[in-house]
Structures are given as C-alpha cells and as structure tokens.
Amino acid sequence: VAVLDSCGNRSPISNEHTTMHLQADLDACIQEVNMDWTDYFGFTVDSYSVILSVDGGPETTLATYGPSVNDHTHDNLVPFSTYCYYILAEGPNGEVSRSNQVCIFANLPTAPQFQYTNFVTVDLLQEYVLLSTYYDDMADIGYFSIERSNFPAGPYSQIGTTQLTPGVNPFQYVDNQANYNQQPYWYRVIAIDTCGQEAFVADSSNTIHLTVSALAGLINELNWNEYNYWLGEVDSYDIYRYTTQNNNPVLIGSVDGNTTTYSDDLNVSMAEGDGIGTYCYFVTANEGPGNTYGFQETSTSNSDCATQTPRLFMPNAFTP
C-alpha cells in the first residue's frame, strides 16, 4: 500500500500482507477432518488458532499452535453434524488475521446398533449347517463376513462372505463344508461397513454334536454339547429316535435346558420288534420365551447311531 499526495508524490510502499487460505477434507472412513492452511505474512505471527463452530453454535478454540505449524486433524466427529472452521493468526502487539471459513458435513457411515444370530442348526435332509442372522438394516453395511471355529474362544477363520439382499432380514448362510458328524462348530458373523472396516461382531453360536454309545443291558447312552446362545436361553432338548428299517423319527423323550445326556432303555423297544438292534438319534434344542427380538427358534444336532446285539433265549427243557 502507498499513499499519493495532492501533487502526485507517492509515499514509501508499506510491508506486504498476504491472506491465509484454509483447506479441510473429510475422511469418512476414519471419521476425521484433516485441515491445513497457508502462512500469514505481514506481521510476526505468534500463534495460529483453529476456531470451530458446530451446527451454527458458538465459536470455540479447537487448538492453538506455534507459527511453524500449518495443519490440524479433528477426530471424534458426531455423524451428520456440520463443522465450520477458520484459522486466526495472532501477532505480538494484538494484530489478528482471519482465514476463509470451511464447513464440513459429517456424512459418516452409520454403525450397526445390534446384530444377532438367531439360530445355527444342522439340516439333516440337506446335509449342511445353516445359520441365520438378524441385523440392523438402518446401518451402512457393505457385506457380512462368516467365521467358524472348532472352539468357543477361537481362533476363528473366515469361511465366506455374503452381500445384503434388500428386504431379507434375517439372512441365512449355508456351510456345506462343515464335518458336523465329527465335532461341534462355533460361528460368528461380522458386519463390514461401507469403508471395509469391522462395524459389529455378533456373539458366537454353535452346532450341537451328538454321540451315542451302546451300553450293556440294552441301554443306549446319548451325550451332546449345549447350544449357545439364545436370548431366550435353551428351554429344553427333545430326543428323537429312528431305526434303519423305519426312517420315521419318533419323539422318545425331553430333558430340561441344563441337561445334555439321555439314556434310552431298549428292552421294551426290542421286545416289541422295533428294529433289529441299530438305533439312530438326533436332538433338537428349543428356545424359551423372553427373546427381545421376538424369536423362538430350534436347533437340530447331527444324527448318530448305535447297534445293540439282539438277545436270543434258547430253551433248555421242553414240556410235552
């Protein structure tokens, strides 16, 4: 800046001053705003302050830096709020200069508020494991990762992924690689958001693995692992039996949800000619009331068989 007098004489030119330019960008996936600004020239800068207003509210000082710092990262954003920023440069004698203002709308992915595996079951007809998961369909979910483990605490390994199908909730997933006749499996479902990050890890649920042993005295002993987990908990287990001659399962007993054993006395069955000694079983877990999502499900185990040698009684005396 220079001053001209009435005769056209020019005064010495003043010191050069420059404006500051603020630039700010939203990284929605890591939920932060990254900003940087140009230096101010014209007076000695003691500090740069980042001034913030949220949703048109009062201005606050977000951070203050020395003259050598020209960037700031603002995290812990609230989704769908509007953040407005400018930079205030201050000199030693009260001088101030303000940058342009930049406003950012925090359009962040909406995280799931819930996710629940409503059942895991063995499908004896189709010969695979079927799991079903209820999810928050208002969240920004890109896809689901399905994981399986041999143990409740893991380690878990991914066995597949599934995309969202609009209007299908709960969704189902088929695991046709599980050797469910040999052991139980634990499954968990992870929601992956639109940024490719884990957004929600549901509690694990498992298959029921049944083993049957033929004992002396024509007793078949059944043992199985408990089912986990239902919000309504396991109310009871139903025990079904069928034979190699008659493949129609019959309910032969029930036990409470805390019992995972059952003894089948075959003396009556064999006396009535029900089969020739080979008996097969499966168990169905029944969910009790109280599920907050309104489900009341069942889960079926694998089937297992045991063979009892038929007893033959030979007379040792005859009466005419």
C-alpha positions as MATLAB code, in Angstrom:
seq = 'VAVLDSCGNRSPISNEHTTMHLQADLDACIQEVNMDWTDYFGFTVDSYSVILSVDGGPETTLATYGPSVNDHTHDNLVPFSTYCYYILAEGPNGEVSRSNQVCIFANLPTAPQFQYTNFVTVDLLQEYVLLSTYYDDMADIGYFSIERSNFPAGPYSQIGTTQLTPGVNPFQYVDNQANYNQQPYWYRVIAIDTCGQEAFVADSSNTIHLTVSALAGLINELNWNEYNYWLGEVDSYDIYRYTTQNNNPVLIGSVDGNTTTYSDDLNVSMAEGDGIGTYCYFVTANEGPGNTYGFQETSTSNSDCATQTPRLFMPNAFTP';
ca = [
       0.000    0.000    0.000;
       1.271    3.522   -0.870;
      -0.207    6.994   -0.395;
      -0.289    9.721   -3.079;
      -0.399   13.396   -2.033;
      -2.179   16.186   -3.946;
       0.861   16.666   -6.126;
       1.065   13.008   -7.056;
       4.002   12.234   -4.844;
       3.976    8.617   -3.607;
       4.879    7.582   -0.097;
       7.072    4.550    0.550;
       5.308    1.223   -0.014;
       4.154   -0.478    3.178;
       5.069   -4.029    4.157;
       3.405   -6.762    2.076;
       0.490   -8.640    3.676;
      -0.997  -11.938    2.489;
      -4.229  -13.734    3.311;
      -4.348  -17.227    4.794;
      -6.113  -19.997    2.905;
      -7.650  -22.875    4.848;
      -8.386  -26.227    3.218;
     -10.294  -29.029    5.021;
     -11.256  -32.536    3.887;
     -13.439  -35.188    5.498;
     -12.171  -38.773    5.721;
     -15.472  -40.543    6.398;
     -13.899  -43.972    6.867;
     -11.692  -42.948    9.783;
     -14.170  -40.237   10.822;
     -11.882  -37.232   10.952;
     -11.346  -33.880    9.253;
      -7.830  -33.088    8.031;
      -7.034  -29.418    7.501;
      -4.040  -27.282    6.512;
      -3.507  -23.578    5.864;
      -1.019  -21.197    4.293;
       1.226  -18.917    6.345;
       0.284  -15.355    7.110;
       2.780  -12.667    6.055;
       2.590   -9.036    7.172;
       3.291   -9.169   10.881;
       5.208  -11.546   13.068;
       2.903  -14.481   13.863;
       2.980  -15.726   17.427;
       0.264  -18.370   17.038;
      -2.355  -19.950   14.810;
      -5.680  -20.934   16.419;
      -8.238  -23.312   14.894;
     -11.687  -21.860   15.541;
     -14.680  -24.212   15.412;
     -18.451  -23.871   15.307;
     -20.712  -26.940   15.339;
     -24.172  -26.780   13.750;
     -24.180  -22.999   13.861;
     -23.408  -22.877   17.567;
     -20.954  -20.614   19.422;
     -17.336  -20.486   18.316;
     -14.702  -22.302   20.361;
     -10.940  -22.626   20.042;
     -10.256  -26.180   18.958;
      -6.438  -25.925   19.112;
      -3.631  -23.373   19.166;
      -0.224  -23.866   17.540;
       3.053  -22.022   17.168;
       3.942  -20.198   13.940;
       5.638  -23.248   12.392;
       2.534  -25.489   12.417;
       0.098  -25.351    9.497;
      -2.127  -28.422    9.910;
      -4.625  -29.981   12.291;
      -6.710  -33.177   12.498;
     -10.134  -33.107   14.136;
     -11.489  -36.506   15.207;
     -14.355  -37.823   17.370;
     -16.882  -36.386   14.960;
     -20.609  -36.705   15.541;
     -22.355  -38.170   12.478;
     -24.494  -35.768   10.443;
     -23.250  -32.622   12.233;
     -21.892  -29.594   10.364;
     -18.438  -28.377   11.404;
     -17.236  -24.910   10.376;
     -13.564  -23.934   10.775;
     -11.340  -20.912   10.259;
      -7.793  -20.017   11.322;
      -6.939  -16.990   13.450;
      -3.348  -15.684   13.251;
      -2.239  -13.501   16.178;
       0.801  -11.206   16.466;
       2.744   -9.868   19.478;
       1.017   -6.470   19.526;
      -2.565   -7.645   19.255;
      -2.570   -7.978   15.484;
      -5.006  -10.579   14.142;
      -5.825  -12.001   10.745;
      -8.555  -14.451    9.875;
      -8.596  -17.077    7.111;
     -11.508  -18.149    4.968;
     -14.104  -20.400    6.617;
     -14.659  -24.017    5.536;
     -17.738  -26.011    6.553;
     -17.834  -29.821    6.512;
     -20.952  -32.009    6.809;
     -20.011  -35.193    8.702;
     -21.702  -37.728    6.459;
     -20.251  -40.744    8.289;
     -21.188  -44.420    7.943;
     -23.966  -45.342   10.361;
     -22.725  -48.124   12.649;
     -24.998  -51.094   13.453;
     -26.716  -50.847   16.815;
     -27.330  -54.595   17.062;
     -26.685  -57.931   15.371;
     -27.944  -61.331   16.499;
     -27.520  -64.873   15.235;
     -30.994  -66.279   15.838;
     -30.019  -69.889   15.121;
     -27.333  -72.298   13.949;
     -28.607  -75.758   13.033;
     -27.723  -78.951   11.221;
     -30.073  -79.577    8.293;
     -30.239  -83.366    8.237;
     -32.144  -83.510    4.938;
     -29.867  -81.150    3.023;
     -26.744  -82.301    4.920;
     -25.286  -78.904    5.757;
     -25.097  -76.360    8.563;
     -27.499  -73.435    8.275;
     -27.135  -70.212   10.236;
     -29.450  -67.222   10.383;
     -28.569  -63.657   11.463;
     -30.817  -60.716   12.282;
     -29.160  -57.334   11.696;
     -29.653  -53.576   11.849;
     -30.876  -52.744    8.341;
     -30.619  -48.999    9.036;
     -26.821  -49.235    9.269;
     -24.330  -48.704    6.441;
     -23.230  -52.319    5.957;
     -21.263  -53.359    2.898;
     -21.324  -57.116    3.492;
     -21.054  -59.789    6.177;
     -18.058  -61.984    6.943;
     -18.881  -65.507    8.202;
     -16.301  -67.098   10.506;
     -16.037  -70.584   12.010;
     -14.003  -72.147   14.807;
     -13.537  -75.529   16.439;
     -13.619  -73.894   19.879;
     -15.815  -71.253   21.550;
     -12.909  -68.839   22.153;
     -11.427  -69.289   18.688;
      -9.333  -68.860   16.707;
     -11.928  -68.054   14.048;
     -11.307  -68.266   10.309;
     -13.380  -66.750    7.537;
     -15.330  -69.356    5.562;
     -17.249  -66.969    3.335;
     -18.961  -63.630    2.822;
     -22.477  -62.653    1.900;
     -23.896  -59.479    0.423;
     -27.007  -57.713    1.658;
     -30.257  -58.553   -0.084;
     -32.748  -55.704    0.373;
     -35.814  -56.824    2.285;
     -34.246  -60.088    3.506;
     -33.744  -59.891    7.273;
     -32.707  -62.193    8.909;
     -30.390  -63.533    6.215;
     -29.214  -67.150    6.058;
     -25.878  -68.718    5.200;
     -25.153  -72.332    4.258;
     -21.930  -74.028    5.350;
     -21.658  -77.225    3.316;
     -18.015  -77.836    4.263;
     -18.531  -78.461    7.992;
     -17.923  -82.036    9.131;
     -20.698  -81.758   11.698;
     -20.849  -85.536   12.325;
     -17.365  -85.406   13.865;
     -17.495  -82.329   16.111;
     -19.388  -79.157   17.032;
     -18.572  -75.846   15.327;
     -18.841  -72.269   16.560;
     -19.850  -69.494   14.176;
     -19.780  -65.711   14.358;
     -20.942  -63.091   11.877;
     -19.098  -59.779   11.405;
     -20.707  -56.757    9.758;
     -18.281  -54.933    7.453;
     -19.183  -51.297    6.804;
     -19.004  -49.423    3.518;
     -15.406  -48.431    4.304;
     -14.334  -52.076    4.639;
     -13.961  -51.854    8.430;
     -15.404  -54.204   11.045;
     -18.540  -52.492   12.331;
     -20.101  -55.167   14.577;
     -19.053  -58.626   15.756;
     -22.021  -60.737   16.832;
     -21.782  -63.233   19.692;
     -20.929  -66.748   18.547;
     -23.429  -69.604   18.242;
     -22.730  -73.287   17.729;
     -23.956  -76.565   16.356;
     -24.998  -79.417   18.630;
     -22.866  -82.543   18.317;
     -24.473  -85.804   19.474;
     -22.695  -89.066   20.274;
     -24.457  -92.357   21.040;
     -22.872  -95.294   22.868;
     -24.267  -98.815   23.199;
     -24.045  -99.958   26.841;
     -24.700 -103.272   28.481;
     -28.267 -104.108   29.386;
     -29.676 -102.802   26.115;
     -29.110  -99.163   27.080;
     -28.053  -96.514   24.572;
     -26.363  -93.533   26.196;
     -26.717  -90.146   24.445;
     -24.417  -87.163   25.084;
     -24.298  -83.769   23.406;
     -22.847  -80.299   23.919;
     -25.087  -77.428   24.968;
     -26.379  -74.887   22.470;
     -25.286  -71.241   22.794;
     -26.507  -68.639   22.607;
     -30.161  -67.577   22.578;
     -31.607  -64.534   24.293;
     -34.453  -66.797   25.356;
     -31.919  -69.429   26.522;
     -32.426  -73.166   25.948;
     -35.729  -74.245   27.447;
     -35.488  -77.962   26.634;
     -33.958  -80.638   24.434;
     -36.159  -83.139   22.559;
     -34.737  -86.576   21.737;
     -35.802  -88.352   18.537;
     -35.122  -91.949   17.521;
     -35.472  -93.896   14.300;
     -34.252  -97.244   13.021;
     -32.599  -98.452    9.841;
     -35.853 -100.244    8.989;
     -38.174  -97.370    9.840;
     -36.741  -93.982    8.926;
     -39.553  -92.022   10.590;
     -38.197  -90.190   13.675;
     -40.231  -90.577   16.849;
     -40.020  -88.286   19.875;
     -38.968  -90.546   22.751;
     -38.214  -88.011   25.474;
     -37.351  -84.489   26.551;
     -34.962  -83.042   29.120;
     -34.583  -79.542   30.527;
     -32.209  -76.994   29.030;
     -29.463  -77.712   31.558;
     -29.295  -81.443   30.791;
     -27.178  -82.795   27.931;
     -27.465  -86.562   28.458;
     -30.186  -89.151   27.941;
     -30.410  -92.928   28.470;
     -32.639  -94.921   26.131;
     -33.742  -98.286   27.552;
     -34.245 -100.546   24.539;
     -35.623 -103.560   26.379;
     -39.188 -102.517   25.625;
     -38.428 -101.428   22.045;
     -36.646 -104.608   21.098;
     -39.301 -106.772   22.764;
     -41.878 -105.037   20.586;
     -39.841 -105.746   17.474;
     -38.958 -102.109   16.799;
     -35.858 -102.636   14.658;
     -33.188 -105.299   14.687;
     -30.702 -103.630   17.007;
     -29.475 -100.489   15.174;
     -30.986  -97.258   16.517;
     -30.304  -93.718   15.370;
     -30.951  -90.460   17.198;
     -30.880  -86.699   16.909;
     -31.565  -83.938   19.429;
     -33.429  -80.658   18.972;
     -32.843  -77.667   21.242;
     -35.871  -75.448   21.895;
     -35.548  -71.769   22.757;
     -37.556  -70.466   25.687;
     -39.585  -67.240   25.856;
     -38.111  -63.808   26.502;
     -36.166  -63.116   23.304;
     -36.084  -59.327   22.955;
     -36.240  -59.601   19.143;
     -39.289  -61.859   19.238;
     -37.609  -65.051   18.032;
     -38.256  -68.510   19.471;
     -36.093  -70.899   17.484;
     -34.930  -74.516   17.373;
     -31.558  -76.084   16.594;
     -31.042  -79.692   15.482;
     -27.964  -81.825   16.101;
     -26.299  -84.330   13.835;
     -27.665  -87.880   13.895;
     -25.730  -90.769   15.402;
     -26.432  -94.491   15.644;
     -25.584  -97.408   17.915;
     -26.083 -101.145   17.464;
     -27.238 -103.469   20.219;
     -26.897 -107.209   19.675;
     -30.338 -108.792   19.913;
     -30.679 -111.264   22.735;
     -31.641 -114.854   21.819;
     -33.173 -117.102   24.515;
     -32.832 -120.861   23.921;
     -34.982 -123.241   25.966;
     -33.133 -125.926   27.892;
     -36.178 -128.027   28.664;
     -39.374 -128.990   26.881;
     -42.792 -129.900   28.250;
     -44.835 -132.295   26.193;
];
